[in-house]
Amino acid sequence: MSLAAKPKLVMIDLDGTLVDSVPDLAYCVDEMMKALGQKPWGELVVRGWVGNGVDRLVKRALTNTLWEDPSEEDYAKALSIFMALYAENTSGRSCLFDGVIDGLEYLKANNYQIACVTNKAEQFTLPILKDMGILDFFELVVSGDTTAKKKPDPLPLTYAADKFGIPYGDCLMVGDSMHDVKAARSAGFQVVAVPYGYNHGIDIREAEPDAVLASIAELKDLLEAI
């Protein structure tokens, strides 16, 4: 698998691609459940729920399903508890995936424009990027509340491309989920994926990205092969 053309702008997802944020998210989910008088789920279960934003994560914890919705009352109460917990526990248990720094340093050294495009709200996105020591790599950060729609809608991607004034065909999306691939395809971007992230147990190869990389560090070989 390879790319058809060398991109001018590389957009990279956050959770499951750059950062393993599940330990913090799972802690907050479990503490939320305890506060609601319910049993905690544990990190392994929560790992299968991450990837579509905090609002959906809270709904999954309440319903133990991927897409069913709890009552508005239960959801509002739980979300309030979770948001307070996550504000205090955004990054202390999280870590970068292997190869992230090498990959970002390569892109920067070779004058690629770099943006982070995530479904995570800005109030959590910027602190975790800063705490992980990678915020300064990105010329633009598009969070889940930056635009009116989130991935898999293409709007966050096209918004970023328009900010740079770069044609969509000259953009590359790097992510870990079906939503990243779908958003990229809808936007007319090239797209590559990593296999270790949060895709609800589905092999990301089933989404048919242009390439699958073992780590962000492999962007170097992929781009230099073009």
C-alpha positions in Angstrom: 0.0 0.0 0.0 1.2 3.5 -0.8 0.2 7.1 -1.5 -0.4 8.4 -5.0 1.1 11.8 -4.3 3.2 13.6 -1.7 0.9 15.8 0.5 1.5 19.4 1.6 -0.6 19.2 4.7 -0.6 16.3 7.2 -3.5 16.1 9.7 -3.2 13.7 12.6 -5.9 12.4 15.0 -5.2 12.6 18.7 -6.8 9.7 20.8 -5.6 6.3 19.6 -3.2 7.7 17.1 -0.8 10.1 19.0 -1.9 9.5 22.6 -3.1 6.5 24.5 -5.6 8.4 26.6 -7.7 5.4 27.7 -6.1 5.1 31.2 -7.4 8.6 32.1 -10.7 8.2 30.4 -11.3 4.8 32.0 -10.5 6.2 35.5 -13.0 9.0 35.0 -15.7 6.6 33.7 -15.2 4.3 36.6 -15.3 7.2 39.2 -18.4 8.5 37.4 -20.1 5.1 37.7 -19.2 4.9 41.4 -20.6 8.4 42.0 -23.9 7.2 40.3 -24.0 4.2 42.6 -23.2 1.7 39.8 -20.3 -0.7 39.3 -17.2 0.4 37.5 -16.4 -1.1 34.1 -12.6 -1.3 34.1 -10.1 -0.1 31.6 -10.5 -3.1 29.2 -14.2 -2.5 28.6 -13.8 1.3 28.3 -11.0 0.8 25.7 -13.6 -0.6 23.4 -15.8 2.5 23.8 -13.3 5.3 23.2 -13.1 7.1 19.9 -16.2 9.1 19.2 -16.0 11.9 21.8 -16.8 12.3 25.5 -20.5 12.6 25.0 -20.8 9.2 23.3 -18.4 7.6 25.8 -20.6 8.6 28.7 -23.7 7.3 26.9 -21.9 4.0 26.3 -21.0 3.7 29.9 -24.6 4.2 30.9 -26.1 1.8 28.4 -23.3 -0.7 27.9 -23.9 -0.4 24.1 -22.2 1.5 21.3 -25.1 3.5 20.0 -28.1 3.4 22.3 -29.0 6.5 24.2 -29.8 6.7 27.9 -32.5 9.0 29.2 -31.8 12.7 29.0 -31.9 13.0 32.8 -29.4 10.2 33.4 -27.1 11.5 30.6 -27.0 15.0 31.9 -26.2 13.9 35.4 -23.5 11.5 34.3 -21.9 14.0 31.9 -21.7 16.7 34.5 -19.8 14.3 36.8 -17.6 13.0 34.1 -16.6 16.5 32.8 -15.6 17.6 36.3 -13.5 14.4 36.8 -11.8 14.6 33.3 -10.9 18.3 33.8 -8.8 17.1 36.8 -7.6 13.9 35.2 -6.9 14.7 31.5 -3.4 13.4 31.0 -1.8 12.1 34.2 -2.2 8.4 33.2 -1.9 8.9 29.4 1.2 8.5 27.2 2.4 8.9 23.7 2.4 5.8 21.5 5.8 4.6 20.3 7.2 6.5 17.3 5.1 9.6 17.7 8.0 12.0 18.4 10.1 10.5 15.6 7.3 10.9 13.2 6.4 14.5 14.2 10.1 15.5 14.1 10.5 14.1 10.6 7.4 16.0 9.3 8.6 19.2 10.9 12.2 18.9 9.6 10.9 18.3 6.1 8.6 21.3 6.1 5.3 19.6 6.1 2.4 21.6 7.5 0.9 19.7 10.4 -2.5 19.9 12.0 -4.2 17.9 14.8 -7.8 17.1 14.0 -9.7 15.4 16.8 -13.2 14.9 18.2 -12.0 15.7 21.7 -13.3 19.1 23.0 -10.8 21.9 23.0 -10.8 22.2 26.8 -9.2 18.8 27.0 -7.3 18.7 23.6 -5.0 21.6 24.3 -4.0 20.5 27.8 -3.2 16.9 26.7 -1.2 18.0 23.7 0.8 20.4 26.0 1.2 17.8 28.8 2.5 15.3 26.2 5.0 17.8 24.9 3.8 17.9 21.3 1.6 21.0 21.1 4.2 23.0 19.4 4.5 20.6 16.5 1.0 21.7 15.3 0.3 24.9 13.4 -3.4 24.3 13.8 -5.5 22.3 16.2 -9.1 21.4 15.2 -11.0 20.1 18.2 -14.4 18.5 18.5 -16.1 21.8 19.2 -14.2 23.9 16.6 -16.6 23.2 13.8 -20.4 22.4 13.8 -19.8 18.8 13.0 -17.3 16.1 14.0 -15.6 13.3 12.2 -16.8 11.1 10.4 -18.2 14.3 8.8 -15.5 15.8 6.6 -16.1 19.4 7.9 -13.2 19.4 10.4 -10.8 18.2 7.7 -11.9 20.7 5.1 -12.0 23.4 7.7 -8.3 22.8 8.4 -7.3 22.6 4.7 -9.1 25.8 4.0 -7.3 27.5 6.9 -4.0 26.7 5.2 -5.3 27.3 1.7 -4.3 23.9 0.5 -6.3 21.9 -2.0 -8.0 18.8 -0.5 -6.1 16.5 -2.9 -2.8 17.7 -1.4 -3.9 16.7 2.2 -3.2 13.5 4.1 -5.2 12.3 7.2 -3.6 10.0 9.7 -5.9 8.2 12.1 -6.9 5.0 13.8 -10.6 4.6 13.3 -13.3 4.1 10.6 -14.4 7.6 11.3 -11.0 9.0 10.3 -11.0 7.0 7.1 -14.6 8.0 6.2 -14.0 11.7 6.9 -10.9 11.7 4.8 -12.6 9.9 1.9 -15.5 12.3 2.0 -13.2 15.2 2.0 -11.1 13.9 -0.9 -8.0 13.4 1.2 -5.5 10.6 1.1 -5.6 8.6 4.3 -3.4 6.3 6.3 -4.1 4.5 9.5 -2.4 2.9 12.5 -3.7 -0.5 13.7 -3.3 0.0 17.5 -5.9 2.6 18.2 -9.6 2.8 19.1 -11.8 1.2 16.5 -14.2 -0.9 18.6 -12.4 -4.2 17.9 -12.6 -3.9 14.1 -9.4 -4.3 12.0 -8.8 -0.8 10.5 -7.7 -2.5 7.3 -11.4 -3.2 6.7 -11.9 0.5 6.1 -9.4 0.3 3.2 -7.1 3.2 4.0 -4.3 4.0 1.4 -1.8 2.4 3.9 -1.5 1.0 7.4 1.5 2.0 9.4 2.8 0.2 12.5 3.7 3.6 14.0 3.7 7.3 13.2 7.5 7.0 12.7 6.8 5.0 9.5 5.5 8.2 7.8 9.1 8.8 6.9 9.4 5.7 4.8 5.9 6.1 3.3 6.5 9.7 2.2 10.0 9.2 1.0 8.8 6.3 -1.2 6.7 8.6 -3.3 
